[in-house]
Amino acid sequence: MKNAVMLKLIAPYLAVGVFWSVFSNGWLAILAYHLQTILWARRPFPSMTLPGTKQIAIFALPFLAAGPLFYFLLPLVTCGNISIWLTDHHLSGLSLILMIPYFGLVHPYLEQVHWAELRQKTPIAHLLFAGYHIPVLYSLLTIPWLIVTFVLLTAISYSWQQMRRISGSLALPVISHALSDLGIIMAVFFYVNR
C-alpha cells in the first residue's frame, strides 16, 4: 500500500487521537480531520450528479431513520451521561447548536470525498472508516454497542461504495450520509434539551 494511501487512511485517527483524546475538543478534532481531507482531495472533486428520485428513495431515504432510532436508543446504549460527555468535549450550548449544520451538512460531503477513493483502493478502508469512530464513542457507549456500531459502520461504508458504483456519482452517498448525520446530531440536541 502506498504511503499516501496510508496517510489518508489514518487521517481521522490522527485528528481523533490528538484533539479528541488528548485535548477533549470535538470541534478541533473534526476541523483537523476535515483540513486533512481537503489537503488530500483530488482536483477536481468527484462527480456529484444528482441521481433520480427512485434511486434517492431506495438508497438514501432509509438513512432518515438514523436520527429517530438514535434518539430512542440513547438511554439503552449509553454508559454515561451524554450531557456531561458533550460538555467534556466542548460540545454543549452554542457549540452544539453550531455543530448541527456543520456535522449534518459539511462533514458528510468532506468525509465522502475523502473515503470514496480509499474504498476503491483497498477493502480495509471500510474497517478503518468504522474504526476511527470507536475512540470517539468509547466513553459514551457500552462495549456491546461499540461492537454493533463498528459492524454497522463497516456495512454502511460498503453500502456507500455500492451506491456510488450504481449511480456513477458521489451524490447518493453524500445525501444518505447527510440525512443520517443530521438526524443523529439533531437527536443528540433534542435528547439533551428535552
PAKERO-592105 format. One line per 3 residues: number of its first residue (from 1); their letters; for each residue x, y, z of N, C-alpha, C, CB. Coordinates in nm, 3 decimals. Atoms other than C-alpha are relative to their C-alpha. Glycine has a CB too. Example, Ala and Ser with C-alpha at 12.3 -4.5 7.8 and 13.67 -1.06 7.14 Angstrom:
2
1) as) 0.089/-0.119/0.000/1.230/-0.450/0.780/0.090/0.120/0.000/-0.099/0.003/0.125; -0.082/-0.119/-0.006/1.367/-0.106/0.714/-0.077/0.109/0.073/0.041/0.046/-0.142
***
This chain:
194
1) mkn) 0.085/-0.118/0.000/0.000/0.000/0.000/0.089/0.125/0.000/-0.096/0.000/0.123; -0.083/-0.120/0.012/0.141/0.339/-0.097/-0.010/0.087/0.125/-0.041/0.080/-0.123; -0.004/-0.086/-0.118/0.243/0.588/0.171/-0.113/0.102/0.002/0.133/0.071/0.008
4) avm) 0.107/-0.101/0.007/-0.009/0.848/0.051/-0.134/-0.060/0.041/-0.011/0.058/-0.141; 0.124/0.067/-0.038/-0.295/0.599/0.086/-0.003/-0.026/0.150/-0.017/-0.132/-0.078; -0.007/0.026/-0.144/-0.179/0.501/0.435/-0.026/0.128/0.079/0.137/-0.058/0.037
7) lkl) 0.020/-0.127/-0.070/-0.165/0.866/0.541/-0.145/0.045/-0.007/0.090/0.109/-0.059; 0.142/-0.035/0.012/-0.516/0.924/0.408/-0.085/-0.087/0.091/-0.048/-0.015/-0.146; 0.077/0.092/-0.084/-0.644/0.617/0.590/0.010/0.034/0.148/0.048/-0.142/-0.022
10) iap) -0.016/-0.029/-0.143/-0.505/0.732/0.925/-0.034/0.146/0.035/0.142/-0.031/0.044; 0.031/-0.141/-0.026/-0.609/1.099/0.886/-0.098/0.019/0.116/-0.058/0.063/-0.125; 0.091/-0.023/-0.112/-0.913/1.072/1.116/0.057/-0.048/0.133/-0.133/-0.067/-0.026
13) yla) -0.061/0.051/-0.123/-0.711/0.869/1.368/0.094/0.103/0.061/0.075/-0.131/-0.027; -0.089/-0.105/-0.051/-0.456/1.148/1.394/-0.081/0.111/0.065/0.087/0.058/-0.115; 0.084/-0.107/-0.053/-0.729/1.409/1.444/-0.066/-0.041/0.131/-0.106/0.041/-0.102
16) vgv) 0.068/0.049/-0.120/-0.919/1.200/1.697/0.100/-0.025/0.112/-0.078/-0.130/-0.031; -0.101/0.031/-0.101/-0.604/1.083/1.876/0.052/0.122/0.071/0.114/-0.072/-0.064; -0.056/-0.121/-0.060/-0.473/1.432/1.932/-0.110/0.088/0.060/0.079/0.080/-0.104
19) fws) 0.093/-0.105/-0.043/-0.773/1.662/1.954/-0.120/-0.052/0.079/-0.049/0.074/-0.120; 0.111/0.055/-0.078/-1.048/1.433/2.086/0.053/-0.065/0.129/-0.080/-0.102/-0.083; -0.048/0.078/-0.114/-0.849/1.201/2.313/0.089/0.079/0.094/0.073/-0.120/-0.049
22) vfs) -0.094/-0.075/-0.085/-0.578/1.439/2.438/-0.061/0.133/0.047/0.131/0.026/-0.076; 0.052/-0.133/-0.035/-0.742/1.784/2.426/-0.150/0.001/0.027/0.031/0.097/-0.111; 0.145/0.013/-0.025/-1.104/1.660/2.456/-0.079/0.112/-0.065/-0.028/-0.001/0.148
25) ngw) 0.069/-0.109/0.069/-1.223/1.907/2.195/-0.057/-0.051/-0.133/0.096/0.119/-0.025; 0.067/0.052/0.118/-1.479/1.790/1.941/0.017/0.087/-0.123/-0.145/-0.017/0.027; -0.016/-0.091/0.114/-1.451/2.099/1.723/0.140/-0.009/-0.060/-0.028/0.143/0.042
28) lai) -0.137/0.010/0.052/-1.072/2.081/1.696/0.022/-0.133/-0.071/0.102/0.017/0.114; -0.016/0.132/0.062/-1.093/1.709/1.617/-0.061/-0.003/-0.140/-0.064/-0.109/0.088; 0.067/0.007/0.130/-1.344/1.747/1.334/0.065/0.097/-0.100/-0.150/0.032/0.014
31) lay) -0.065/-0.095/0.090/-1.170/2.056/1.191/0.137/-0.052/-0.046/0.017/0.137/0.069; -0.130/0.057/0.038/-0.829/1.883/1.197/-0.019/-0.113/-0.102/0.075/-0.052/0.124; 0.034/0.108/0.094/-0.984/1.582/1.021/-0.037/0.059/-0.136/-0.116/-0.087/0.054
34) hlq) 0.045/-0.059/0.126/-1.151/1.800/0.759/0.111/0.074/-0.072/-0.115/0.093/0.025; -0.114/-0.066/0.064/-0.837/2.003/0.697/0.084/-0.104/-0.074/0.086/0.074/0.106; -0.076/0.106/0.067/-0.659/1.678/0.617/-0.074/-0.049/-0.125/0.024/-0.117/0.097
37) til) 0.074/0.047/0.116/-0.940/1.567/0.385/0.009/0.099/-0.116/-0.146/-0.025/0.036; -0.011/-0.103/0.104/-0.921/1.898/0.197/0.139/-0.003/-0.063/-0.029/0.141/0.059; -0.138/0.004/0.052/-0.542/1.875/0.166/0.023/-0.122/-0.089/0.100/0.000/0.115
40) war) -0.019/0.122/0.077/-0.567/1.520/0.030/-0.093/-0.010/-0.120/-0.022/-0.119/0.088; 0.103/0.013/0.104/-0.863/1.584/-0.203/0.059/0.016/-0.139/-0.111/0.102/0.022; -0.038/-0.013/0.141/-0.823/1.536/-0.575/-0.059/0.129/-0.055/-0.048/-0.122/-0.083
43) rpf) 0.057/-0.114/0.073/-0.880/1.829/-0.807/-0.026/-0.045/-0.142/0.095/0.124/0.003; 0.121/-0.052/-0.064/-1.143/1.848/-0.944/-0.063/-0.105/0.092/-0.102/0.044/-0.106; 0.068/0.090/-0.092/-1.368/1.696/-0.677/-0.084/-0.100/-0.081/-0.089/0.079/0.099
46) psm) 0.076/0.102/0.072/-1.560/1.378/-0.771/-0.137/0.048/-0.047/-0.017/-0.121/0.088; 0.131/-0.033/0.057/-1.883/1.386/-0.971/-0.109/0.000/0.107/-0.037/-0.099/-0.111; 0.112/-0.010/-0.094/-2.191/1.498/-0.779/-0.131/0.011/-0.076/0.018/0.121/0.095
49) tlp) 0.122/-0.002/0.080/-2.455/1.440/-1.047/-0.116/-0.052/0.085/0.016/-0.084/-0.128; 0.115/0.037/-0.083/-2.792/1.430/-0.872/-0.070/-0.123/-0.059/-0.099/0.117/0.012; 0.065/0.121/0.050/-2.948/1.084/-0.900/-0.151/0.022/-0.017/0.026/-0.118/0.094
52) gtk) 0.144/-0.008/0.017/-3.308/1.015/-0.993/-0.074/-0.019/0.132/-0.046/-0.105/-0.100; 0.084/0.009/-0.119/-3.592/1.026/-0.742/-0.009/-0.143/0.051/-0.140/0.054/-0.029; 0.011/0.141/-0.039/-3.621/0.646/-0.743/0.124/-0.046/0.074/-0.023/-0.089/-0.124
55) qia) -0.125/0.038/-0.068/-3.255/0.600/-0.651/0.008/0.064/0.138/0.122/0.039/-0.084; -0.002/-0.066/-0.131/-3.284/0.856/-0.371/-0.093/-0.072/0.097/-0.042/0.149/-0.013; 0.098/0.067/-0.085/-3.596/0.683/-0.237/0.051/-0.137/0.047/-0.132/-0.017/-0.075
58) ifa) -0.045/0.135/-0.034/-3.436/0.338/-0.246/0.125/0.002/0.088/0.030/-0.078/-0.127; -0.129/0.006/-0.066/-3.084/0.418/-0.127/0.021/0.103/0.111/0.106/0.016/-0.101; -0.031/-0.107/-0.094/-3.087/0.747/0.063/-0.105/0.018/0.110/0.016/0.129/-0.074
61) lpf) 0.105/-0.029/-0.098/-3.424/0.786/0.234/0.001/-0.092/0.122/-0.132/-0.010/-0.067; -0.006/0.081/-0.122/-3.378/0.485/0.466/0.092/0.057/0.108/0.046/-0.140/-0.034; -0.092/-0.059/-0.097/-3.097/0.684/0.631/-0.069/0.105/0.088/0.117/0.063/-0.072
64) laa) 0.079/-0.091/-0.084/-3.366/0.921/0.763/-0.033/-0.062/0.135/-0.130/0.039/-0.071; 0.035/0.070/-0.124/-3.435/0.658/1.028/0.109/0.010/0.106/-0.027/-0.146/-0.030; -0.113/-0.004/-0.095/-3.093/0.710/1.191/-0.028/0.092/0.118/0.127/0.045/-0.070
67) gpl) 0.025/-0.096/-0.107/-3.196/1.018/1.389/-0.102/-0.047/0.102/-0.044/0.130/-0.057; 0.100/0.048/-0.096/-3.521/0.892/1.543/0.043/-0.128/0.073/-0.131/-0.025/-0.070; -0.047/0.124/-0.062/-3.368/0.549/1.606/0.104/0.029/0.108/0.058/-0.093/-0.105
70) fyf) -0.104/-0.037/-0.095/-3.066/0.702/1.777/-0.060/0.067/0.123/0.102/0.092/-0.066; 0.065/-0.072/-0.110/-3.288/0.927/1.990/-0.060/-0.100/0.100/-0.110/0.095/-0.054; 0.067/0.094/-0.089/-3.487/0.634/2.128/0.095/-0.105/0.058/-0.111/-0.069/-0.074
73) llp) -0.096/0.097/-0.051/-3.184/0.407/2.169/0.098/0.059/0.101/0.076/-0.060/-0.114; -0.101/-0.063/-0.086/-2.968/0.661/2.355/-0.004/-0.048/0.146/-0.019/0.148/-0.002; -0.001/0.045/-0.140/-3.087/0.564/2.706/0.043/-0.146/0.016/-0.137/0.018/0.060
76) lvt) -0.032/0.142/-0.009/-3.026/0.196/2.626/0.146/-0.029/-0.031/-0.087/-0.078/-0.094; -0.135/0.032/0.050/-2.681/0.219/2.464/0.111/0.076/0.072/0.007/0.030/-0.146; -0.103/-0.081/-0.064/-2.501/0.479/2.674/0.039/-0.055/0.137/-0.047/0.145/0.013
79) cgn) -0.048/0.043/-0.130/-2.288/0.401/2.977/0.030/0.121/0.088/0.125/-0.088/-0.014; -0.024/-0.122/-0.077/-2.267/0.762/3.094/-0.103/0.106/-0.036/0.142/0.053/-0.026; 0.091/-0.112/0.025/-2.445/1.095/3.091/0.045/0.073/-0.127/-0.003/0.097/0.122
82) isi) -0.039/-0.059/0.127/-2.449/1.231/2.737/0.025/0.150/0.012/-0.108/-0.025/-0.104; -0.022/-0.144/-0.019/-2.473/1.594/2.855/0.141/0.027/0.054/-0.106/0.060/0.096; -0.136/-0.014/-0.056/-2.155/1.554/3.061/0.104/-0.035/-0.106/0.018/-0.090/0.125
85) wlt) -0.091/0.042/0.107/-1.987/1.371/2.772/0.020/0.111/-0.102/-0.053/-0.127/-0.069; -0.008/-0.111/0.095/-2.069/1.657/2.535/0.078/0.116/0.058/-0.140/0.046/-0.041; -0.070/-0.111/-0.067/-1.952/1.920/2.785/0.149/-0.029/0.012/-0.061/0.026/0.140
88) dhh) -0.141/0.040/-0.013/-1.629/1.728/2.844/0.077/0.016/-0.131/0.010/-0.144/0.047; -0.064/-0.013/0.131/-1.561/1.758/2.469/-0.035/0.132/-0.069/-0.041/-0.117/-0.090; 0.028/-0.136/0.049/-1.659/2.125/2.432/-0.112/0.003/-0.104/0.127/0.060/-0.061
91) lsg) 0.110/0.008/0.096/-1.985/2.041/2.256/-0.136/0.025/0.067/0.000/-0.136/-0.068; 0.128/-0.032/-0.064/-2.253/2.196/2.474/-0.040/0.143/-0.034/0.009/-0.020/0.153; 0.049/-0.135/0.023/-2.469/2.506/2.440/0.010/0.042/-0.146/0.075/0.098/0.086
94) lsl) -0.014/-0.056/0.135/-2.391/2.723/2.137/0.090/-0.088/-0.087/0.056/0.142/0.007; -0.092/0.087/0.075/-2.108/2.489/2.035/-0.075/-0.116/-0.063/0.110/-0.053/0.092; 0.079/0.110/0.053/-2.356/2.204/1.992/-0.096/0.049/-0.108/-0.079/-0.070/0.113
97) ilm) 0.091/-0.057/0.100/-2.601/2.426/1.804/0.074/0.024/-0.132/-0.061/0.133/0.051; -0.078/-0.024/0.121/-2.328/2.528/1.559/0.047/-0.130/-0.066/0.120/0.086/0.032; -0.042/0.130/0.054/-2.225/2.164/1.522/-0.109/-0.064/-0.084/0.040/-0.093/0.114
100) ipy) 0.110/0.063/0.074/-2.570/2.072/1.388/0.016/0.018/-0.152/-0.135/0.057/0.045; -0.017/-0.012/0.146/-2.529/2.225/1.039/0.137/-0.047/-0.049/-0.022/0.144/-0.043; -0.134/0.039/0.044/-2.156/2.157/1.029/0.010/-0.152/-0.012/0.107/0.054/0.097
103) fgl) -0.007/0.146/0.000/-2.178/1.789/1.123/-0.102/-0.061/-0.096/-0.022/-0.054/0.142; 0.107/0.055/0.083/-2.501/1.739/0.931/0.013/0.027/-0.148/-0.127/0.053/0.047; -0.008/-0.037/0.141/-2.407/1.908/0.603/0.143/0.004/-0.056/-0.065/0.134/-0.020
106) vhp) -0.138/-0.013/0.048/-2.036/1.988/0.571/0.076/-0.132/0.016/0.074/0.113/0.076; -0.073/0.123/-0.031/-1.897/1.676/0.736/-0.031/-0.115/-0.098/-0.033/-0.044/0.140; 0.026/0.112/0.092/-2.082/1.421/0.515/0.065/0.018/-0.137/-0.149/-0.017/-0.019
109) yle) -0.061/-0.023/0.132/-1.957/1.584/0.195/0.151/-0.023/0.006/-0.030/0.144/-0.048; -0.145/0.013/-0.008/-1.594/1.611/0.304/0.041/-0.144/0.031/0.057/0.094/0.107; -0.035/0.138/-0.033/-1.594/1.262/0.452/-0.019/-0.093/-0.120/-0.084/-0.049/0.118
112) qvh) 0.021/0.083/0.118/-1.741/1.106/0.138/0.108/0.025/-0.106/-0.139/0.027/-0.059; -0.107/-0.031/0.095/-1.489/1.286/-0.082/0.129/-0.071/0.042/0.023/0.154/-0.009; -0.123/0.061/-0.052/-1.211/1.156/0.142/0.001/-0.152/-0.015/0.019/0.037/0.146
115) wae) 0.001/0.146/-0.006/-1.320/0.792/0.173/-0.037/-0.068/-0.131/-0.095/-0.043/0.105; 0.042/0.064/0.126/-1.463/0.732/-0.176/0.117/-0.061/-0.075/-0.070/0.103/-0.089; -0.119/0.049/0.071/-1.121/0.697/-0.336/0.067/-0.114/0.078/0.100/0.115/-0.024
118) lrq) -0.065/0.102/-0.082/-0.987/0.493/-0.044/-0.075/-0.133/-0.008/0.008/0.046/0.146; 0.080/0.123/0.013/-1.274/0.243/-0.071/0.030/-0.072/-0.131/-0.150/0.033/0.008; -0.033/0.060/0.130/-1.178/0.190/-0.436/0.137/-0.067/0.005/-0.002/0.107/-0.111
121) ktp) -0.138/0.049/-0.003/-0.813/0.128/-0.348/0.019/-0.123/0.087/0.091/0.108/0.047; -0.021/0.112/-0.091/-0.846/-0.114/-0.057/-0.126/-0.028/0.083/0.119/0.028/0.092; 0.118/0.033/-0.081/-1.126/-0.302/0.120/0.020/0.028/0.148/-0.035/-0.145/-0.018
124) iah) -0.025/-0.031/-0.141/-0.956/-0.230/0.453/-0.053/0.139/0.037/0.150/-0.009/0.030; 0.053/-0.135/-0.025/-1.087/0.126/0.414/-0.133/-0.006/0.074/-0.018/0.077/-0.132; 0.128/0.013/-0.069/-1.430/0.005/0.528/0.021/-0.019/0.150/-0.081/-0.118/-0.058
127) llf) -0.029/0.026/-0.141/-1.285/-0.125/0.854/0.061/0.122/0.068/0.094/-0.119/0.014; -0.064/-0.117/-0.060/-1.071/0.182/0.911/-0.097/0.118/0.012/0.122/0.041/-0.084; 0.104/-0.101/-0.013/-1.366/0.412/0.841/-0.081/-0.025/0.128/-0.093/0.000/-0.124
130) agy) 0.077/0.034/-0.120/-1.568/0.230/1.107/0.083/0.016/0.126/-0.054/-0.143/-0.010; -0.086/0.002/-0.118/-1.273/0.204/1.342/0.028/0.134/0.064/0.127/-0.060/-0.036; -0.035/-0.128/-0.062/-1.199/0.572/1.388/-0.113/0.055/0.086/0.037/0.101/-0.108
133) hip) 0.113/-0.045/-0.082/-1.546/0.623/1.538/0.006/-0.058/0.142/-0.131/-0.039/-0.066; 0.000/0.069/-0.129/-1.473/0.384/1.826/0.069/0.081/0.110/0.069/-0.135/-0.015; -0.057/-0.081/-0.107/-1.228/0.604/2.021/-0.083/0.124/0.033/0.140/0.042/-0.038
136) vly) 0.088/-0.114/-0.027/-1.479/0.889/1.986/-0.112/-0.044/0.094/-0.058/0.059/-0.132; 0.120/0.045/-0.072/-1.763/0.681/2.131/0.027/-0.090/0.120/-0.089/-0.073/-0.095; -0.027/0.102/-0.102/-1.582/0.451/2.375/-0.042/0.042/0.140/0.146/-0.033/0.000
139) sll) 0.039/-0.045/-0.134/-1.659/0.667/2.680/-0.149/0.029/0.011/0.079/0.124/0.038; 0.145/-0.025/-0.001/-2.025/0.702/2.582/-0.081/-0.128/-0.012/-0.037/0.095/-0.112; 0.078/0.120/0.026/-2.144/0.364/2.454/0.053/-0.120/0.078/0.000/-0.032/-0.149
142) tip) -0.042/0.124/-0.064/-2.138/0.027/2.626/0.077/-0.085/-0.102/-0.124/-0.078/0.057; -0.084/0.084/0.088/-1.899/-0.237/2.486/-0.083/-0.072/-0.106/0.077/-0.102/0.083; 0.076/0.067/0.107/-2.169/-0.440/2.308/-0.046/0.097/-0.109/-0.122/-0.070/0.060
145) wli) 0.046/-0.097/0.099/-2.298/-0.125/2.139/0.115/0.058/-0.081/-0.076/0.112/0.068; -0.117/-0.040/0.078/-1.946/-0.025/2.037/0.025/-0.103/-0.111/0.126/0.013/0.091; -0.018/0.106/0.100/-1.920/-0.361/1.859/-0.107/0.011/-0.108/-0.005/-0.140/0.067
148) vtf) 0.110/-0.018/0.096/-2.261/-0.312/1.696/0.028/0.120/-0.090/-0.135/0.018/0.073; -0.031/-0.121/0.076/-2.155/0.038/1.589/0.108/-0.027/-0.104/0.045/0.113/0.095; -0.109/0.031/0.092/-1.833/-0.091/1.434/-0.050/-0.084/-0.118/0.113/-0.075/0.074
151) vll) 0.052/0.087/0.106/-2.013/-0.364/1.237/-0.093/0.079/-0.091/-0.075/-0.123/0.061; 0.096/-0.079/0.077/-2.290/-0.126/1.128/0.071/0.101/-0.089/-0.096/0.072/0.094; -0.072/-0.100/0.079/-2.048/0.145/1.013/0.083/-0.065/-0.112/0.092/0.084/0.091
154) tai) -0.071/0.073/0.105/-1.842/-0.111/0.820/-0.095/-0.032/-0.114/0.063/-0.130/0.055; 0.100/0.033/0.102/-2.157/-0.225/0.639/-0.048/0.125/-0.073/-0.120/-0.070/0.065; 0.043/-0.126/0.062/-2.264/0.136/0.576/0.105/0.050/-0.097/-0.030/0.107/0.107
157) sys) -0.108/-0.041/0.090/-1.924/0.216/0.427/-0.006/-0.079/-0.130/0.136/-0.019/0.068; 0.012/0.084/0.120/-1.964/-0.078/0.190/-0.122/0.042/-0.083/-0.011/-0.149/0.040; 0.120/-0.041/0.073/-2.317/0.036/0.101/0.023/0.131/-0.075/-0.120/0.015/0.096
160) wqq) -0.031/-0.125/0.069/-2.185/0.383/0.015/0.084/-0.026/-0.125/0.074/0.096/0.095; -0.080/0.035/0.118/-1.930/0.228/-0.218/-0.091/-0.054/-0.110/0.107/-0.105/0.037; 0.092/0.055/0.099/-2.209/0.036/-0.390/-0.093/0.107/-0.058/-0.083/-0.112/0.062
163) mrr) 0.084/-0.111/0.049/-2.430/0.347/-0.414/0.074/0.080/-0.107/-0.040/0.093/0.116; -0.078/-0.076/0.097/-2.151/0.529/-0.592/0.018/-0.080/-0.130/0.138/0.037/0.058; -0.018/0.085/0.118/-2.090/0.234/-0.825/-0.129/-0.004/-0.083/0.042/-0.142/0.042
166) isg) 0.129/0.011/0.070/-2.460/0.203/-0.913/-0.039/0.131/-0.067/-0.109/-0.043/0.098; 0.047/-0.130/0.052/-2.527/0.574/-0.961/0.105/0.072/-0.083/-0.041/0.089/0.115; -0.107/-0.067/0.072/-2.187/0.674/-1.102/0.031/0.138/0.055/-0.036/0.011/-0.144
169) sla) -0.018/-0.132/-0.059/-2.185/0.972/-0.868/0.016/-0.015/0.152/-0.121/0.093/-0.033; -0.016/-0.003/-0.145/-2.093/1.061/-0.511/-0.123/0.060/0.068/0.125/0.079/0.037; 0.116/-0.070/-0.057/-2.429/1.236/-0.465/-0.082/-0.088/0.094/-0.090/0.051/-0.111
172) lpv) 0.080/0.088/-0.086/-2.618/0.934/-0.324/0.066/-0.025/0.135/-0.025/-0.133/-0.071; -0.065/0.015/-0.130/-2.357/0.859/-0.056/-0.004/0.129/0.083/0.143/-0.045/-0.019; 0.002/-0.127/-0.074/-2.343/1.229/0.037/-0.139/0.028/0.056/0.045/0.116/-0.090
175) ish) 0.137/-0.026/-0.046/-2.722/1.264/0.057/-0.037/-0.092/0.115/-0.100/-0.018/-0.117; 0.035/0.095/-0.107/-2.766/0.948/0.264/0.081/0.027/0.126/0.023/-0.144/-0.047; -0.086/-0.032/-0.114/-2.473/1.041/0.487/-0.052/0.125/0.072/0.147/0.021/-0.046
178) als) 0.052/-0.124/-0.059/-2.615/1.391/0.541/-0.132/-0.026/0.075/-0.021/0.107/-0.109; 0.127/0.032/-0.067/-2.961/1.254/0.624/0.027/-0.069/0.133/-0.088/-0.090/-0.089; -0.035/0.074/-0.121/-2.804/1.019/0.877/0.064/0.090/0.105/0.093/-0.115/-0.034
181) dlg) -0.074/-0.083/-0.097/-2.561/1.264/1.041/-0.084/0.116/0.052/0.126/0.055/-0.064; 0.087/-0.109/-0.044/-2.811/1.550/1.051/-0.103/-0.054/0.100/-0.070/0.066/-0.120; 0.096/0.062/-0.093/-3.064/1.318/1.214/0.063/-0.034/0.133/-0.059/-0.124/-0.061
184) iim) -0.067/0.040/-0.124/-2.812/1.191/1.469/0.034/0.121/0.085/0.126/-0.080/-0.031; -0.038/-0.117/-0.080/-2.683/1.533/1.573/-0.123/0.073/0.053/0.086/0.097/-0.084; 0.123/-0.062/-0.049/-3.037/1.669/1.599/-0.062/-0.086/0.111/-0.101/0.019/-0.115
187) avf) 0.048/0.088/-0.105/-3.135/1.363/1.804/0.074/0.027/0.130/0.015/-0.148/-0.041; -0.081/-0.032/-0.119/-2.849/1.439/2.043/-0.046/0.133/0.059/0.151/0.006/-0.036; 0.042/-0.133/-0.048/-2.953/1.806/2.065/-0.135/-0.010/0.072/-0.009/0.100/-0.119
190) fyv) 0.133/0.009/-0.062/-3.318/1.724/2.137/0.001/-0.087/0.124/-0.102/-0.055/-0.100; -0.009/0.087/-0.117/-3.223/1.449/2.380/0.053/0.075/0.122/0.089/-0.121/-0.030; -0.058/-0.071/-0.116/-3.006/1.673/2.598/-0.082/0.123/0.038/0.143/0.041/-0.030
193) nr) 0.083/-0.117/-0.030/-3.259/1.958/2.578/-0.147/-0.035/0.022/0.011/0.100/-0.113; 0.140/0.042/-0.017/-3.574/1.755/2.641/-0.056/0.045/0.136/-0.013/-0.154/-0.013
***
